Amino acid sequence: MISKDAVILEVVEKHPSTEDVFRNYDDIAGKCIMCHNLFDTLEEFTNIYDIDLDDLITKLNRAKQK
């Protein structure tokens, strides 16, 4: 299970199917998440861009099962 302490780069490396989830947040962030926030934890990332952490984790865990 992906947790709030997971680093974005590690999530995508272990579960490539999660990349699409992060790309969906590019418009909200106003920039490419995969370019600018790879070394942030999920919690740090959601705090920076005021994103619902639980919702993101749910989406990532669903995506990794594909």
mmCIF file of the N, C-alpha and C atoms, coordinates in Angstrom:
data_MODEL
# 
_entry.id   MODEL 
# 
loop_
_atom_site.group_PDB 
_atom_site.id 
_atom_site.type_symbol 
_atom_site.label_atom_id 
_atom_site.label_alt_id 
_atom_site.label_comp_id 
_atom_site.label_asym_id 
_atom_site.label_entity_id 
_atom_site.label_seq_id 
_atom_site.pdbx_PDB_ins_code 
_atom_site.Cartn_x 
_atom_site.Cartn_y 
_atom_site.Cartn_z 
_atom_site.occupancy 
_atom_site.B_iso_or_equiv 
_atom_site.pdbx_formal_charge 
_atom_site.auth_seq_id 
_atom_site.auth_comp_id 
_atom_site.auth_asym_id 
_atom_site.auth_atom_id 
_atom_site.pdbx_PDB_model_num 
ATOM 1   N N  . MET A 1 1  ? 0.841  -1.188 0.000   1.00 0.00 ? 1  MET A N  1 
ATOM 2   C CA . MET A 1 1  ? 0.000  0.000  0.000   1.00 0.00 ? 1  MET A CA 1 
ATOM 3   C C  . MET A 1 1  ? 0.882  1.246  0.000   1.00 0.00 ? 1  MET A C  1 
ATOM 4   N N  . ILE A 1 2  ? 0.514  2.199  -0.816  1.00 0.00 ? 2  ILE A N  1 
ATOM 5   C CA . ILE A 1 2  ? 1.239  3.460  -0.904  1.00 0.00 ? 2  ILE A CA 1 
ATOM 6   C C  . ILE A 1 2  ? 0.806  4.339  0.267   1.00 0.00 ? 2  ILE A C  1 
ATOM 7   N N  . SER A 1 3  ? 1.788  4.957  0.932   1.00 0.00 ? 3  SER A N  1 
ATOM 8   C CA . SER A 1 3  ? 1.486  5.778  2.106   1.00 0.00 ? 3  SER A CA 1 
ATOM 9   C C  . SER A 1 3  ? 1.899  7.229  1.880   1.00 0.00 ? 3  SER A C  1 
ATOM 10  N N  . LYS A 1 4  ? 1.523  8.087  2.814   1.00 0.00 ? 4  LYS A N  1 
ATOM 11  C CA . LYS A 1 4  ? 1.802  9.519  2.711   1.00 0.00 ? 4  LYS A CA 1 
ATOM 12  C C  . LYS A 1 4  ? 3.293  9.833  2.740   1.00 0.00 ? 4  LYS A C  1 
ATOM 13  N N  . ASP A 1 5  ? 4.101  8.926  3.272   1.00 0.00 ? 5  ASP A N  1 
ATOM 14  C CA . ASP A 1 5  ? 5.542  9.144  3.369   1.00 0.00 ? 5  ASP A CA 1 
ATOM 15  C C  . ASP A 1 5  ? 6.302  8.690  2.125   1.00 0.00 ? 5  ASP A C  1 
ATOM 16  N N  . ALA A 1 6  ? 5.598  8.121  1.166   1.00 0.00 ? 6  ALA A N  1 
ATOM 17  C CA . ALA A 1 6  ? 6.243  7.644  -0.059  1.00 0.00 ? 6  ALA A CA 1 
ATOM 18  C C  . ALA A 1 6  ? 6.703  8.836  -0.896  1.00 0.00 ? 6  ALA A C  1 
ATOM 19  N N  . VAL A 1 7  ? 7.881  8.698  -1.496  1.00 0.00 ? 7  VAL A N  1 
ATOM 20  C CA . VAL A 1 7  ? 8.430  9.725  -2.383  1.00 0.00 ? 7  VAL A CA 1 
ATOM 21  C C  . VAL A 1 7  ? 7.882  9.480  -3.788  1.00 0.00 ? 7  VAL A C  1 
ATOM 22  N N  . ILE A 1 8  ? 7.503  10.549 -4.467  1.00 0.00 ? 8  ILE A N  1 
ATOM 23  C CA . ILE A 1 8  ? 6.877  10.430 -5.786  1.00 0.00 ? 8  ILE A CA 1 
ATOM 24  C C  . ILE A 1 8  ? 7.719  9.587  -6.730  1.00 0.00 ? 8  ILE A C  1 
ATOM 25  N N  . LEU A 1 9  ? 9.017  9.832  -6.801  1.00 0.00 ? 9  LEU A N  1 
ATOM 26  C CA . LEU A 1 9  ? 9.891  9.071  -7.693  1.00 0.00 ? 9  LEU A CA 1 
ATOM 27  C C  . LEU A 1 9  ? 9.831  7.580  -7.391  1.00 0.00 ? 9  LEU A C  1 
ATOM 28  N N  . GLU A 1 10 ? 9.860  7.219  -6.128  1.00 0.00 ? 10 GLU A N  1 
ATOM 29  C CA . GLU A 1 10 ? 9.814  5.807  -5.740  1.00 0.00 ? 10 GLU A CA 1 
ATOM 30  C C  . GLU A 1 10 ? 8.473  5.173  -6.104  1.00 0.00 ? 10 GLU A C  1 
ATOM 31  N N  . VAL A 1 11 ? 7.397  5.923  -5.948  1.00 0.00 ? 11 VAL A N  1 
ATOM 32  C CA . VAL A 1 11 ? 6.072  5.406  -6.301  1.00 0.00 ? 11 VAL A CA 1 
ATOM 33  C C  . VAL A 1 11 ? 6.024  5.077  -7.789  1.00 0.00 ? 11 VAL A C  1 
ATOM 34  N N  . VAL A 1 12 ? 6.489  6.003  -8.612  1.00 0.00 ? 12 VAL A N  1 
ATOM 35  C CA . VAL A 1 12 ? 6.436  5.808  -10.065 1.00 0.00 ? 12 VAL A CA 1 
ATOM 36  C C  . VAL A 1 12 ? 7.395  4.707  -10.514 1.00 0.00 ? 12 VAL A C  1 
ATOM 37  N N  . GLU A 1 13 ? 8.565  4.617  -9.879  1.00 0.00 ? 13 GLU A N  1 
ATOM 38  C CA . GLU A 1 13 ? 9.515  3.549  -10.226 1.00 0.00 ? 13 GLU A CA 1 
ATOM 39  C C  . GLU A 1 13 ? 8.929  2.173  -9.928  1.00 0.00 ? 13 GLU A C  1 
ATOM 40  N N  . LYS A 1 14 ? 8.321  2.029  -8.765  1.00 0.00 ? 14 LYS A N  1 
ATOM 41  C CA . LYS A 1 14 ? 7.770  0.733  -8.356  1.00 0.00 ? 14 LYS A CA 1 
ATOM 42  C C  . LYS A 1 14 ? 6.450  0.416  -9.050  1.00 0.00 ? 14 LYS A C  1 
ATOM 43  N N  . HIS A 1 15 ? 5.691  1.456  -9.374  1.00 0.00 ? 15 HIS A N  1 
ATOM 44  C CA . HIS A 1 15 ? 4.347  1.278  -9.938  1.00 0.00 ? 15 HIS A CA 1 
ATOM 45  C C  . HIS A 1 15 ? 4.164  2.244  -11.113 1.00 0.00 ? 15 HIS A C  1 
ATOM 46  N N  . PRO A 1 16 ? 4.718  1.924  -12.283 1.00 0.00 ? 16 PRO A N  1 
ATOM 47  C CA . PRO A 1 16 ? 4.648  2.836  -13.438 1.00 0.00 ? 16 PRO A CA 1 
ATOM 48  C C  . PRO A 1 16 ? 3.227  3.257  -13.818 1.00 0.00 ? 16 PRO A C  1 
ATOM 49  N N  . SER A 1 17 ? 2.251  2.445  -13.503 1.00 0.00 ? 17 SER A N  1 
ATOM 50  C CA . SER A 1 17 ? 0.864  2.791  -13.843 1.00 0.00 ? 17 SER A CA 1 
ATOM 51  C C  . SER A 1 17 ? 0.355  4.004  -13.062 1.00 0.00 ? 17 SER A C  1 
ATOM 52  N N  . THR A 1 18 ? 1.070  4.428  -12.025 1.00 0.00 ? 18 THR A N  1 
ATOM 53  C CA . THR A 1 18 ? 0.651  5.597  -11.246 1.00 0.00 ? 18 THR A CA 1 
ATOM 54  C C  . THR A 1 18 ? 1.034  6.915  -11.921 1.00 0.00 ? 18 THR A C  1 
ATOM 55  N N  . GLU A 1 19 ? 1.874  6.849  -12.932 1.00 0.00 ? 19 GLU A N  1 
ATOM 56  C CA . GLU A 1 19 ? 2.317  8.075  -13.607 1.00 0.00 ? 19 GLU A CA 1 
ATOM 57  C C  . GLU A 1 19 ? 1.130  8.884  -14.138 1.00 0.00 ? 19 GLU A C  1 
ATOM 58  N N  . ASP A 1 20 ? 0.137  8.216  -14.673 1.00 0.00 ? 20 ASP A N  1 
ATOM 59  C CA . ASP A 1 20 ? -1.046 8.913  -15.190 1.00 0.00 ? 20 ASP A CA 1 
ATOM 60  C C  . ASP A 1 20 ? -1.788 9.670  -14.092 1.00 0.00 ? 20 ASP A C  1 
ATOM 61  N N  . VAL A 1 21 ? -1.793 9.126  -12.900 1.00 0.00 ? 21 VAL A N  1 
ATOM 62  C CA . VAL A 1 21 ? -2.449 9.809  -11.779 1.00 0.00 ? 21 VAL A CA 1 
ATOM 63  C C  . VAL A 1 21 ? -1.746 11.134 -11.510 1.00 0.00 ? 21 VAL A C  1 
ATOM 64  N N  . PHE A 1 22 ? -0.416 11.103 -11.471 1.00 0.00 ? 22 PHE A N  1 
ATOM 65  C CA . PHE A 1 22 ? 0.330  12.341 -11.232 1.00 0.00 ? 22 PHE A CA 1 
ATOM 66  C C  . PHE A 1 22 ? 0.131  13.335 -12.367 1.00 0.00 ? 22 PHE A C  1 
ATOM 67  N N  . ARG A 1 23 ? 0.093  12.861 -13.594 1.00 0.00 ? 23 ARG A N  1 
ATOM 68  C CA . ARG A 1 23 ? -0.111 13.756 -14.748 1.00 0.00 ? 23 ARG A CA 1 
ATOM 69  C C  . ARG A 1 23 ? -1.461 14.470 -14.670 1.00 0.00 ? 23 ARG A C  1 
ATOM 70  N N  . ASN A 1 24 ? -2.441 13.830 -14.078 1.00 0.00 ? 24 ASN A N  1 
ATOM 71  C CA . ASN A 1 24 ? -3.751 14.472 -13.919 1.00 0.00 ? 24 ASN A CA 1 
ATOM 72  C C  . ASN A 1 24 ? -3.705 15.675 -12.977 1.00 0.00 ? 24 ASN A C  1 
ATOM 73  N N  . TYR A 1 25 ? -2.671 15.764 -12.157 1.00 0.00 ? 25 TYR A N  1 
ATOM 74  C CA . TYR A 1 25 ? -2.528 16.883 -11.227 1.00 0.00 ? 25 TYR A CA 1 
ATOM 75  C C  . TYR A 1 25 ? -1.673 18.015 -11.792 1.00 0.00 ? 25 TYR A C  1 
ATOM 76  N N  . ASP A 1 26 ? -1.137 17.858 -12.994 1.00 0.00 ? 26 ASP A N  1 
ATOM 77  C CA . ASP A 1 26 ? -0.307 18.901 -13.603 1.00 0.00 ? 26 ASP A CA 1 
ATOM 78  C C  . ASP A 1 26 ? -1.056 20.228 -13.728 1.00 0.00 ? 26 ASP A C  1 
ATOM 79  N N  . ASP A 1 27 ? -2.310 20.186 -14.158 1.00 0.00 ? 27 ASP A N  1 
ATOM 80  C CA . ASP A 1 27 ? -3.087 21.421 -14.320 1.00 0.00 ? 27 ASP A CA 1 
ATOM 81  C C  . ASP A 1 27 ? -3.354 22.097 -12.981 1.00 0.00 ? 27 ASP A C  1 
ATOM 82  N N  . ILE A 1 28 ? -3.632 21.314 -11.968 1.00 0.00 ? 28 ILE A N  1 
ATOM 83  C CA . ILE A 1 28 ? -3.872 21.875 -10.633 1.00 0.00 ? 28 ILE A CA 1 
ATOM 84  C C  . ILE A 1 28 ? -2.611 22.556 -10.115 1.00 0.00 ? 28 ILE A C  1 
ATOM 85  N N  . ALA A 1 29 ? -1.475 21.898 -10.317 1.00 0.00 ? 29 ALA A N  1 
ATOM 86  C CA . ALA A 1 29 ? -0.205 22.437 -9.838  1.00 0.00 ? 29 ALA A CA 1 
ATOM 87  C C  . ALA A 1 29 ? 0.310  23.568 -10.724 1.00 0.00 ? 29 ALA A C  1 
ATOM 88  N N  . GLY A 1 30 ? -0.135 23.586 -11.971 1.00 0.00 ? 30 GLY A N  1 
ATOM 89  C CA . GLY A 1 30 ? 0.351  24.605 -12.895 1.00 0.00 ? 30 GLY A CA 1 
ATOM 90  C C  . GLY A 1 30 ? 1.724  24.301 -13.444 1.00 0.00 ? 30 GLY A C  1 
ATOM 91  N N  . LYS A 1 31 ? 2.154  23.066 -13.258 1.00 0.00 ? 31 LYS A N  1 
ATOM 92  C CA . LYS A 1 31 ? 3.457  22.632 -13.771 1.00 0.00 ? 31 LYS A CA 1 
ATOM 93  C C  . LYS A 1 31 ? 3.492  21.116 -13.819 1.00 0.00 ? 31 LYS A C  1 
ATOM 94  N N  . CYS A 1 32 ? 4.497  20.594 -14.448 1.00 0.00 ? 32 CYS A N  1 
ATOM 95  C CA . CYS A 1 32 ? 4.683  19.148 -14.558 1.00 0.00 ? 32 CYS A CA 1 
ATOM 96  C C  . CYS A 1 32 ? 5.160  18.592 -13.212 1.00 0.00 ? 32 CYS A C  1 
ATOM 97  N N  . ILE A 1 33 ? 4.324  17.790 -12.586 1.00 0.00 ? 33 ILE A N  1 
ATOM 98  C CA . ILE A 1 33 ? 4.667  17.192 -11.293 1.00 0.00 ? 33 ILE A CA 1 
ATOM 99  C C  . ILE A 1 33 ? 5.890  16.297 -11.424 1.00 0.00 ? 33 ILE A C  1 
ATOM 100 N N  . MET A 1 34 ? 5.931  15.526 -12.505 1.00 0.00 ? 34 MET A N  1 
ATOM 101 C CA . MET A 1 34 ? 7.035  14.588 -12.718 1.00 0.00 ? 34 MET A CA 1 
ATOM 102 C C  . MET A 1 34 ? 8.350  15.319 -12.992 1.00 0.00 ? 34 MET A C  1 
ATOM 103 N N  . CYS A 1 35 ? 8.287  16.596 -13.326 1.00 0.00 ? 35 CYS A N  1 
ATOM 104 C CA . CYS A 1 35 ? 9.492  17.394 -13.583 1.00 0.00 ? 35 CYS A CA 1 
ATOM 105 C C  . CYS A 1 35 ? 9.956  18.154 -12.338 1.00 0.00 ? 35 CYS A C  1 
ATOM 106 N N  . HIS A 1 36 ? 9.009  18.607 -11.523 1.00 0.00 ? 36 HIS A N  1 
ATOM 107 C CA . HIS A 1 36 ? 9.341  19.527 -10.434 1.00 0.00 ? 36 HIS A CA 1 
ATOM 108 C C  . HIS A 1 36 ? 9.224  18.961 -9.023  1.00 0.00 ? 36 HIS A C  1 
ATOM 109 N N  . ASN A 1 37 ? 8.541  17.853 -8.841  1.00 0.00 ? 37 ASN A N  1 
ATOM 110 C CA . ASN A 1 37 ? 8.276  17.377 -7.484  1.00 0.00 ? 37 ASN A CA 1 
ATOM 111 C C  . ASN A 1 37 ? 8.663  15.924 -7.250  1.00 0.00 ? 37 ASN A C  1 
ATOM 112 N N  . LEU A 1 38 ? 9.554  15.389 -8.043  1.00 0.00 ? 38 LEU A N  1 
ATOM 113 C CA . LEU A 1 38 ? 9.903  13.966 -7.941  1.00 0.00 ? 38 LEU A CA 1 
ATOM 114 C C  . LEU A 1 38 ? 10.418 13.545 -6.571  1.00 0.00 ? 38 LEU A C  1 
ATOM 115 N N  . PHE A 1 39 ? 11.062 14.451 -5.863  1.00 0.00 ? 39 PHE A N  1 
ATOM 116 C CA . PHE A 1 39 ? 11.692 14.076 -4.600  1.00 0.00 ? 39 PHE A CA 1 
ATOM 117 C C  . PHE A 1 39 ? 10.857 14.446 -3.376  1.00 0.00 ? 39 PHE A C  1 
ATOM 118 N N  . ASP A 1 40 ? 9.644  14.919 -3.615  1.00 0.00 ? 40 ASP A N  1 
ATOM 119 C CA . ASP A 1 40 ? 8.725  15.227 -2.516  1.00 0.00 ? 40 ASP A CA 1 
ATOM 120 C C  . ASP A 1 40 ? 7.997  13.962 -2.075  1.00 0.00 ? 40 ASP A C  1 
ATOM 121 N N  . THR A 1 41 ? 7.662  13.909 -0.800  1.00 0.00 ? 41 THR A N  1 
ATOM 122 C CA . THR A 1 41 ? 6.759  12.844 -0.351  1.00 0.00 ? 41 THR A CA 1 
ATOM 123 C C  . THR A 1 41 ? 5.349  13.218 -0.810  1.00 0.00 ? 41 THR A C  1 
ATOM 124 N N  . LEU A 1 42 ? 4.459  12.257 -0.771  1.00 0.00 ? 42 LEU A N  1 
ATOM 125 C CA . LEU A 1 42 ? 3.077  12.551 -1.146  1.00 0.00 ? 42 LEU A CA 1 
ATOM 126 C C  . LEU A 1 42 ? 2.478  13.607 -0.224  1.00 0.00 ? 42 LEU A C  1 
ATOM 127 N N  . GLU A 1 43 ? 2.809  13.526 1.048   1.00 0.00 ? 43 GLU A N  1 
ATOM 128 C CA . GLU A 1 43 ? 2.291  14.508 2.002   1.00 0.00 ? 43 GLU A CA 1 
ATOM 129 C C  . GLU A 1 43 ? 2.815  15.907 1.684   1.00 0.00 ? 43 GLU A C  1 
ATOM 130 N N  . GLU A 1 44 ? 4.102  16.026 1.394   1.00 0.00 ? 44 GLU A N  1 
ATOM 131 C CA . GLU A 1 44 ? 4.672  17.330 1.035   1.00 0.00 ? 44 GLU A CA 1 
ATOM 132 C C  . GLU A 1 44 ? 4.010  17.877 -0.227  1.00 0.00 ? 44 GLU A C  1 
ATOM 133 N N  . PHE A 1 45 ? 3.880  17.021 -1.226  1.00 0.00 ? 45 PHE A N  1 
ATOM 134 C CA . PHE A 1 45 ? 3.280  17.409 -2.497  1.00 0.00 ? 45 PHE A CA 1 
ATOM 135 C C  . PHE A 1 45 ? 1.857  17.931 -2.307  1.00 0.00 ? 45 PHE A C  1 
ATOM 136 N N  . THR A 1 46 ? 1.053  17.207 -1.549  1.00 0.00 ? 46 THR A N  1 
ATOM 137 C CA . THR A 1 46 ? -0.338 17.628 -1.361  1.00 0.00 ? 46 THR A CA 1 
ATOM 138 C C  . THR A 1 46 ? -0.439 18.907 -0.533  1.00 0.00 ? 46 THR A C  1 
ATOM 139 N N  . ASN A 1 47 ? 0.485  19.103 0.389   1.00 0.00 ? 47 ASN A N  1 
ATOM 140 C CA . ASN A 1 47 ? 0.492  20.342 1.173   1.00 0.00 ? 47 ASN A CA 1 
ATOM 141 C C  . ASN A 1 47 ? 0.861  21.543 0.308   1.00 0.00 ? 47 ASN A C  1 
ATOM 142 N N  . ILE A 1 48 ? 1.817  21.374 -0.585  1.00 0.00 ? 48 ILE A N  1 
ATOM 143 C CA . ILE A 1 48 ? 2.258  22.466 -1.459  1.00 0.00 ? 48 ILE A CA 1 
ATOM 144 C C  . ILE A 1 48 ? 1.115  22.955 -2.342  1.00 0.00 ? 48 ILE A C  1 
ATOM 145 N N  . TYR A 1 49 ? 0.354  22.021 -2.908  1.00 0.00 ? 49 TYR A N  1 
ATOM 146 C CA . TYR A 1 49 ? -0.666 22.364 -3.902  1.00 0.00 ? 49 TYR A CA 1 
ATOM 147 C C  . TYR A 1 49 ? -2.100 22.272 -3.377  1.00 0.00 ? 49 TYR A C  1 
ATOM 148 N N  . ASP A 1 50 ? -2.254 22.120 -2.067  1.00 0.00 ? 50 ASP A N  1 
ATOM 149 C CA . ASP A 1 50 ? -3.581 22.048 -1.442  1.00 0.00 ? 50 ASP A CA 1 
ATOM 150 C C  . ASP A 1 50 ? -4.456 20.977 -2.099  1.00 0.00 ? 50 ASP A C  1 
ATOM 151 N N  . ILE A 1 51 ? -3.908 19.769 -2.164  1.00 0.00 ? 51 ILE A N  1 
ATOM 152 C CA . ILE A 1 51 ? -4.576 18.607 -2.753  1.00 0.00 ? 51 ILE A CA 1 
ATOM 153 C C  . ILE A 1 51 ? -4.971 17.664 -1.625  1.00 0.00 ? 51 ILE A C  1 
ATOM 154 N N  . ASP A 1 52 ? -6.101 17.010 -1.769  1.00 0.00 ? 52 ASP A N  1 
ATOM 155 C CA . ASP A 1 52 ? -6.576 16.062 -0.766  1.00 0.00 ? 52 ASP A CA 1 
ATOM 156 C C  . ASP A 1 52 ? -5.672 14.823 -0.755  1.00 0.00 ? 52 ASP A C  1 
ATOM 157 N N  . LEU A 1 53 ? -4.940 14.628 0.321   1.00 0.00 ? 53 LEU A N  1 
ATOM 158 C CA . LEU A 1 53 ? -3.979 13.532 0.441   1.00 0.00 ? 53 LEU A CA 1 
ATOM 159 C C  . LEU A 1 53 ? -4.652 12.168 0.362   1.00 0.00 ? 53 LEU A C  1 
ATOM 160 N N  . ASP A 1 54 ? -5.731 11.988 1.085   1.00 0.00 ? 54 ASP A N  1 
ATOM 161 C CA . ASP A 1 54 ? -6.416 10.690 1.086   1.00 0.00 ? 54 ASP A CA 1 
ATOM 162 C C  . ASP A 1 54 ? -6.937 10.325 -0.303  1.00 0.00 ? 54 ASP A C  1 
ATOM 163 N N  . ASP A 1 55 ? -7.458 11.310 -1.015  1.00 0.00 ? 55 ASP A N  1 
ATOM 164 C CA . ASP A 1 55 ? -7.953 11.079 -2.374  1.00 0.00 ? 55 ASP A CA 1 
ATOM 165 C C  . ASP A 1 55 ? -6.811 10.660 -3.301  1.00 0.00 ? 55 ASP A C  1 
ATOM 166 N N  . LEU A 1 56 ? -5.682 11.343 -3.203  1.00 0.00 ? 56 LEU A N  1 
ATOM 167 C CA . LEU A 1 56 ? -4.519 11.001 -4.029  1.00 0.00 ? 56 LEU A CA 1 
ATOM 168 C C  . LEU A 1 56 ? -4.048 9.583  -3.736  1.00 0.00 ? 56 LEU A C  1 
ATOM 169 N N  . ILE A 1 57 ? -3.916 9.234  -2.480  1.00 0.00 ? 57 ILE A N  1 
ATOM 170 C CA . ILE A 1 57 ? -3.451 7.895  -2.105  1.00 0.00 ? 57 ILE A CA 1 
ATOM 171 C C  . ILE A 1 57 ? -4.421 6.825  -2.603  1.00 0.00 ? 57 ILE A C  1 
ATOM 172 N N  . THR A 1 58 ? -5.708 7.089  -2.495  1.00 0.00 ? 58 THR A N  1 
ATOM 173 C CA . THR A 1 58 ? -6.707 6.142  -3.012  1.00 0.00 ? 58 THR A CA 1 
ATOM 174 C C  . THR A 1 58 ? -6.523 5.933  -4.509  1.00 0.00 ? 58 THR A C  1 
ATOM 175 N N  . LYS A 1 59 ? -6.365 7.016  -5.252  1.00 0.00 ? 59 LYS A N  1 
ATOM 176 C CA . LYS A 1 59 ? -6.176 6.921  -6.707  1.00 0.00 ? 59 LYS A CA 1 
ATOM 177 C C  . LYS A 1 59 ? -4.889 6.178  -7.055  1.00 0.00 ? 59 LYS A C  1 
ATOM 178 N N  . LEU A 1 60 ? -3.824 6.440  -6.324  1.00 0.00 ? 60 LEU A N  1 
ATOM 179 C CA . LEU A 1 60 ? -2.548 5.768  -6.592  1.00 0.00 ? 60 LEU A CA 1 
ATOM 180 C C  . LEU A 1 60 ? -2.638 4.276  -6.300  1.00 0.00 ? 60 LEU A C  1 
ATOM 181 N N  . ASN A 1 61 ? -3.270 3.923  -5.196  1.00 0.00 ? 61 ASN A N  1 
ATOM 182 C CA . ASN A 1 61 ? -3.406 2.503  -4.859  1.00 0.00 ? 61 ASN A CA 1 
ATOM 183 C C  . ASN A 1 61 ? -4.281 1.763  -5.869  1.00 0.00 ? 61 ASN A C  1 
ATOM 184 N N  . ARG A 1 62 ? -5.293 2.429  -6.394  1.00 0.00 ? 62 ARG A N  1 
ATOM 185 C CA . ARG A 1 62 ? -6.108 1.823  -7.458  1.00 0.00 ? 62 ARG A CA 1 
ATOM 186 C C  . ARG A 1 62 ? -5.283 1.629  -8.723  1.00 0.00 ? 62 ARG A C  1 
ATOM 187 N N  . ALA A 1 63 ? -4.515 2.651  -9.081  1.00 0.00 ? 63 ALA A N  1 
ATOM 188 C CA . ALA A 1 63 ? -3.723 2.608  -10.316 1.00 0.00 ? 63 ALA A CA 1 
ATOM 189 C C  . ALA A 1 63 ? -2.646 1.533  -10.262 1.00 0.00 ? 63 ALA A C  1 
ATOM 190 N N  . LYS A 1 64 ? -2.059 1.317  -9.113  1.00 0.00 ? 64 LYS A N  1 
ATOM 191 C CA . LYS A 1 64 ? -0.980 0.323  -9.026  1.00 0.00 ? 64 LYS A CA 1 
ATOM 192 C C  . LYS A 1 64 ? -1.496 -1.101 -9.201  1.00 0.00 ? 64 LYS A C  1 
ATOM 193 N N  . GLN A 1 65 ? -2.789 -1.306 -9.026  1.00 0.00 ? 65 GLN A N  1 
ATOM 194 C CA . GLN A 1 65 ? -3.375 -2.635 -9.178  1.00 0.00 ? 65 GLN A CA 1 
ATOM 195 C C  . GLN A 1 65 ? -3.666 -2.976 -10.633 1.00 0.00 ? 65 GLN A C  1 
ATOM 196 N N  . LYS A 1 66 ? -3.501 -2.006 -11.519 1.00 0.00 ? 66 LYS A N  1 
ATOM 197 C CA . LYS A 1 66 ? -3.770 -2.250 -12.944 1.00 0.00 ? 66 LYS A CA 1 
ATOM 198 C C  . LYS A 1 66 ? -2.606 -2.929 -13.608 1.00 0.00 ? 66 LYS A C  1 
# 
